[in-house]
Amino acid sequence: MRLDGENSGEEQEEQVNSVAYSICGDGFPHPQELVVGYALTSKKKKSFLQPQLIGLARNRGIFFVAIDLNRPLAEQGPFDVILHKLSGKDWCEIIEDYGQKHPEVTILDPPDAIELLHNRQSMLQDVVALNLSDCHGKVGVPQQLVVTKDPSSVPYEVAKSGLKLPVVAKPLVVDGSAKSHELFLAYDEFSLSELEPPLVLQEFVNHGGLLFKIFIVGEAIKVVRRFSLPNVSKRDLSKVAGVFRFPRVSCAAASADDADLDPSTAELPPRSLLERLARELRHRLGLRLFNIDMIRQHGTKDVFYVIDINYFPGYGKVPGYEHIFTDFLLSLVQSKYKKRPVA
């Protein structure tokens, strides 16, 4: 059966039978030898399974094995971990069924949990419910409006909601396509009728043209800076009208970490705040591999907004990601063995 997002397993770089297990006294494979079955799109495979990750993983006893989507999953393996990022109802049913029949295998991550991040209306609900505010700062979500009706109704809906201009317009559904990541900045509500619902309209918050991408890998947190949209002034609003399309800012390759930036803008969010946010979202979302796009409100030190959450993001662009990820994979199997009762 052919599934969305990937070809067959002809391009496997490692075969299951190439892995030599050392059996411990309890009859289980030694935890330092870990087989990770992966089902990734071609694009994700290229960006994530880079030579430095594969080499380091092999040196640490971790073997990545391509899952053949043209064969029943139950006939493949054995796997310790399954790493996946594919779309489609068929794949979700396969991985859910496999997880139920093989509870000893760690699935990264459950399809039903991932599904929450495929909708921009639901992805930020847990941040709103968290209402995170303490001595280290405050984390919220920009005011949002979901538009699913005819485009001509958009100006009325915006005026009715009290949403302030400008607004960022994003497709409601996140399906991995280029279209689902299109980004528009609208300076007047009437121009919004040019866009095609379903949309999420998000109030634009001035943030000094800088975005913080917070990468979560299990309990590990890595923050990188990315350039973002510049501030918009009242003078700009009086002179500019219309809707303007922007590239996918949040995944731009250009890092802002080494740029000469205003210290008040570039200062990373407090570590303790990020740790609490990550811990709460891991629990609420039921995910271990995701990233949070966060901005700091311009002119403040401790007011932050989460504008997007993405599943299995571009880890390959994170410095040292191969060490972070291999540590994470080994921690999974080590915790599994610690939980096993002694015979």
C-alpha positions as CSV (number, residue, x, y, z in Angstrom):
1,M,0.0,0.0,0.0
2,R,1.3,3.4,-1.0
3,L,1.1,6.2,1.6
4,D,1.4,10.0,1.3
5,G,4.7,11.7,1.6
6,E,7.3,9.0,0.8
7,N,8.5,6.4,-1.7
8,S,9.1,2.8,-0.9
9,G,12.1,1.6,1.2
10,E,14.4,1.1,-1.8
11,E,16.6,3.9,-0.5
12,Q,17.3,2.3,2.9
13,E,20.7,3.2,4.1
14,E,20.7,0.6,6.9
15,Q,19.1,-2.8,7.0
16,V,17.7,-4.4,10.1
17,N,19.7,-7.5,9.6
18,S,22.9,-5.5,9.8
19,V,22.4,-4.8,13.5
20,A,24.1,-7.2,15.8
21,Y,22.4,-7.4,19.2
22,S,24.2,-8.3,22.4
23,I,21.8,-10.1,24.7
24,C,22.0,-9.4,28.4
25,G,21.1,-11.8,31.1
26,D,17.5,-10.7,31.1
27,G,17.1,-11.8,27.5
28,F,16.7,-8.2,26.1
29,P,19.0,-6.4,23.7
30,H,21.6,-4.2,25.4
31,P,20.2,-0.7,25.8
32,Q,23.2,0.8,23.9
33,E,22.1,-0.9,20.7
34,L,19.1,0.9,19.5
35,V,17.2,0.4,16.2
36,V,15.2,3.4,15.1
37,G,12.7,2.8,12.2
38,Y,11.9,6.0,10.3
39,A,9.1,6.9,8.0
40,L,9.8,10.4,6.7
41,T,9.1,12.5,3.6
42,S,12.0,12.7,1.2
43,K,12.5,16.4,2.2
44,K,12.6,15.6,5.9
45,K,14.9,12.6,5.4
46,K,17.4,14.8,3.5
47,S,17.3,17.6,6.1
48,F,17.3,15.4,9.2
49,L,19.3,12.3,8.4
50,Q,22.5,14.2,7.7
51,P,25.8,12.3,7.5
52,Q,27.0,13.7,10.9
53,L,23.9,12.4,12.6
54,I,24.1,9.0,11.1
55,G,27.8,8.7,11.8
56,L,27.5,9.8,15.4
57,A,24.5,7.6,16.0
58,R,26.3,4.5,14.6
59,N,29.3,5.2,16.9
60,R,26.9,5.3,19.8
61,G,25.1,2.1,18.8
62,I,22.0,3.7,17.2
63,F,20.9,2.4,13.8
64,F,18.4,4.2,11.6
65,V,16.4,1.9,9.4
66,A,14.0,3.0,6.7
67,I,10.5,1.6,7.0
68,D,9.2,0.2,3.7
69,L,5.8,1.6,3.1
70,N,4.9,-1.1,0.6
71,R,5.2,-3.8,3.2
72,P,3.2,-4.4,6.4
73,L,4.8,-2.7,9.3
74,A,4.3,-5.8,11.5
75,E,6.7,-7.7,9.2
76,Q,9.6,-5.3,9.7
77,G,11.9,-4.6,12.5
78,P,12.3,-5.3,15.3
79,F,12.4,-1.6,16.3
80,D,13.0,0.0,19.6
81,V,11.8,3.4,18.4
82,I,9.7,4.5,15.4
83,L,10.3,8.1,14.2
84,H,7.7,9.4,11.7
85,K,6.4,12.4,9.9
86,L,3.9,11.4,7.3
87,S,0.4,12.6,6.5
88,G,-2.7,10.6,5.6
89,K,-5.4,8.7,7.4
90,D,-4.0,5.3,6.3
91,W,-0.6,6.0,7.9
92,C,-2.2,7.2,11.2
93,E,-4.2,4.0,11.4
94,I,-1.2,1.8,10.7
95,I,1.0,3.5,13.4
96,E,-1.8,3.5,15.9
97,D,-2.5,-0.2,15.4
98,Y,1.2,-1.0,15.6
99,G,1.6,1.0,18.8
100,Q,-1.3,-1.0,20.4
101,K,0.2,-4.3,19.4
102,H,3.8,-3.4,20.3
103,P,3.7,-1.3,23.5
104,E,7.4,-2.0,24.0
105,V,8.2,0.2,21.0
106,T,8.4,4.0,21.5
107,I,6.4,5.9,18.9
108,L,7.6,9.4,18.2
109,D,5.0,10.7,18.5
110,P,1.3,9.6,18.8
111,P,-0.7,10.6,15.6
112,D,-3.6,11.9,17.5
113,A,-1.4,14.3,19.5
114,I,0.4,15.4,16.3
115,E,-3.0,16.2,14.7
116,L,-3.6,19.0,17.1
117,L,-0.7,20.9,15.5
118,H,-2.2,20.6,12.1
119,N,-4.8,23.2,12.9
120,R,-3.8,26.7,13.9
121,Q,-6.9,27.2,15.9
122,S,-6.2,24.2,18.2
123,M,-2.4,24.4,18.3
124,L,-2.2,27.4,20.6
125,Q,-5.2,26.5,22.9
126,D,-2.9,24.9,25.4
127,V,-0.8,28.0,25.7
128,V,-3.9,30.0,26.4
129,A,-5.1,27.5,29.0
130,L,-1.6,27.6,30.6
131,N,-1.9,31.3,31.3
132,L,1.8,31.3,32.1
133,S,2.9,34.3,34.2
134,D,5.4,34.5,37.0
135,C,8.4,36.5,38.2
136,H,10.4,35.5,35.0
137,G,7.9,36.8,32.5
138,K,4.5,36.3,30.9
139,V,3.7,34.1,27.9
140,G,0.5,34.6,25.9
141,V,-1.0,34.3,22.5
142,P,-1.8,37.2,20.1
143,Q,-5.5,37.9,19.7
144,Q,-6.8,35.6,16.9
145,L,-9.8,35.2,14.6
146,V,-10.7,32.1,12.6
147,V,-12.4,32.9,9.3
148,T,-14.0,30.0,7.5
149,K,-16.8,31.7,5.5
150,D,-16.9,33.6,2.2
151,P,-14.0,36.1,1.8
152,S,-16.4,38.9,1.5
153,S,-17.4,38.5,5.1
154,V,-13.8,39.0,6.4
155,P,-14.0,42.8,6.8
156,Y,-17.2,42.4,8.9
157,E,-15.7,39.6,11.0
158,V,-12.6,41.6,11.7
159,A,-14.5,44.8,12.7
160,K,-16.9,42.7,14.9
161,S,-14.0,41.0,16.7
162,G,-12.2,44.2,17.6
163,L,-9.0,42.8,16.0
164,K,-6.5,45.6,15.6
165,L,-4.6,46.2,12.4
166,P,-2.3,45.1,11.0
167,V,-3.0,41.4,11.1
168,V,-1.0,38.3,10.0
169,A,-3.1,36.0,7.9
170,K,-2.2,32.3,7.8
171,P,-3.9,29.2,6.4
172,L,-5.9,27.4,9.1
173,V,-4.7,23.9,8.2
174,V,-1.0,23.0,8.5
175,D,-0.4,20.0,6.2
176,G,3.3,20.3,5.4
177,S,2.7,21.9,2.0
178,A,4.3,25.2,0.9
179,K,0.8,26.7,0.7
180,S,0.0,25.9,4.3
181,H,3.0,28.0,5.4
182,E,2.1,31.1,3.4
183,L,2.2,34.3,5.4
184,F,0.5,37.6,4.6
185,L,0.5,40.9,6.5
186,A,-2.7,42.9,6.0
187,Y,-2.8,46.6,6.7
188,D,-6.6,47.1,6.1
189,E,-9.5,44.7,6.6
190,F,-11.0,45.3,3.2
191,S,-8.0,43.8,1.5
192,L,-8.4,40.6,3.4
193,S,-11.3,39.7,1.1
194,E,-8.6,38.9,-1.4
195,L,-7.4,36.0,0.6
196,E,-8.9,32.5,0.6
197,P,-10.4,31.1,3.8
198,P,-10.1,29.1,5.9
199,L,-7.7,31.5,7.6
200,V,-6.4,32.4,11.0
201,L,-6.0,36.1,11.4
202,Q,-3.5,36.9,14.2
203,E,-3.0,40.4,15.6
204,F,0.5,41.6,14.6
205,V,2.7,42.3,17.7
206,N,5.8,44.5,17.1
207,H,8.8,42.4,18.2
208,G,11.9,44.2,16.8
209,G,12.1,42.0,13.8
210,L,13.3,39.0,15.8
211,L,11.9,35.6,16.4
212,F,12.9,32.9,19.0
213,K,12.7,29.4,17.8
214,I,12.6,27.1,20.8
215,F,13.4,23.5,19.8
216,I,12.2,20.7,22.1
217,V,13.8,17.3,22.0
218,G,12.4,15.4,25.0
219,E,13.6,17.4,28.0
220,A,16.3,19.2,26.0
221,I,15.7,22.8,25.0
222,K,17.7,24.7,22.3
223,V,16.9,28.3,21.4
224,V,18.0,30.0,18.2
225,R,17.2,33.5,16.9
226,R,15.8,34.1,13.5
227,F,15.1,37.4,11.7
228,S,11.4,38.2,11.4
229,L,9.0,40.9,10.2
230,P,10.0,44.5,11.1
231,N,8.0,46.7,13.4
232,V,5.0,48.5,12.0
233,S,4.4,52.1,13.1
234,K,1.2,54.2,13.0
235,R,2.8,56.2,10.3
236,D,3.2,53.0,8.2
237,L,-0.5,52.3,8.8
238,S,-1.5,55.7,7.5
239,K,0.5,55.3,4.3
240,V,0.2,51.6,3.5
241,A,-2.9,49.6,2.5
242,G,-3.4,46.1,1.1
243,V,-2.2,42.6,1.8
244,F,1.5,41.7,1.4
245,R,2.9,38.2,1.0
246,F,6.0,37.3,2.9
247,P,8.3,34.2,2.8
248,R,8.1,31.6,5.5
249,V,10.0,33.7,8.0
250,S,10.3,31.3,10.9
251,C,12.3,28.6,9.0
252,A,14.6,31.0,7.2
253,A,18.1,29.6,7.1
254,A,19.7,32.9,8.0
255,S,20.4,32.9,11.8
256,A,20.3,36.1,13.8
257,D,22.5,34.7,16.6
258,D,25.7,36.3,15.3
259,A,24.1,39.6,14.1
260,D,24.7,43.0,15.7
261,L,21.4,43.4,17.4
262,D,19.9,45.6,20.0
263,P,20.7,43.8,23.3
264,S,17.2,44.5,24.6
265,T,15.7,42.8,21.6
266,A,18.2,40.0,21.2
267,E,18.3,38.8,24.9
268,L,17.0,35.2,25.1
269,P,13.9,34.6,27.1
270,P,14.7,33.5,30.7
271,R,15.7,29.9,30.9
272,S,13.4,29.1,33.8
273,L,10.5,30.5,31.8
274,L,11.3,28.3,28.8
275,E,11.8,25.2,30.9
276,R,8.4,25.6,32.5
277,L,6.7,26.4,29.2
278,A,8.3,23.4,27.5
279,R,7.5,21.1,30.4
280,E,3.8,22.1,30.5
281,L,3.4,21.8,26.7
282,R,5.1,18.4,26.6
283,H,2.5,17.2,29.1
284,R,-0.5,19.0,27.6
285,L,0.3,18.2,24.0
286,G,1.6,14.7,24.6
287,L,4.6,15.4,22.3
288,R,8.3,15.1,22.6
289,L,9.5,16.6,19.3
290,F,8.3,20.1,18.5
291,N,9.3,23.7,18.4
292,I,7.7,26.9,19.7
293,D,7.9,30.1,17.7
294,M,8.0,32.9,20.3
295,I,8.4,36.7,20.1
296,R,9.1,39.4,22.7
297,Q,6.7,42.4,22.6
298,H,8.8,45.4,21.5
299,G,9.6,47.8,24.3
300,T,9.3,45.1,27.0
301,K,11.7,42.7,28.6
302,D,9.4,40.0,29.8
303,V,6.2,39.9,27.7
304,F,6.3,37.1,25.2
305,Y,3.8,35.7,22.7
306,V,3.7,32.2,21.1
307,I,2.7,32.5,17.5
308,D,3.2,29.0,16.2
309,I,3.9,25.4,17.3
310,N,5.4,22.9,14.8
311,Y,5.8,19.2,15.0
312,F,9.2,17.6,14.2
313,P,10.7,20.9,12.9
314,G,13.9,21.5,11.0
315,Y,16.3,20.2,13.6
316,G,19.1,19.9,11.0
317,K,19.5,23.7,11.2
318,V,20.1,23.7,14.9
319,P,23.8,23.7,15.9
320,G,24.8,20.4,17.5
321,Y,21.5,18.8,16.9
322,E,23.1,15.4,16.3
323,H,24.4,15.3,19.9
324,I,21.1,16.5,21.3
325,F,19.1,13.9,19.3
326,T,21.3,10.9,20.0
327,D,21.4,11.8,23.7
328,F,17.6,11.9,23.6
329,L,17.3,8.5,21.8
330,L,19.6,6.8,24.3
331,S,17.7,8.3,27.2
332,L,14.5,6.7,25.9
333,V,15.9,3.2,26.0
334,Q,17.7,3.7,29.3
335,S,14.6,4.9,31.0
336,K,12.8,1.8,29.5
337,Y,15.3,-0.6,31.0
338,K,15.2,1.2,34.4
339,K,11.5,0.6,34.6
340,R,11.8,-3.2,33.9
341,P,11.4,-5.3,37.1
342,V,14.5,-7.3,38.0
343,A,13.8,-11.0,37.3
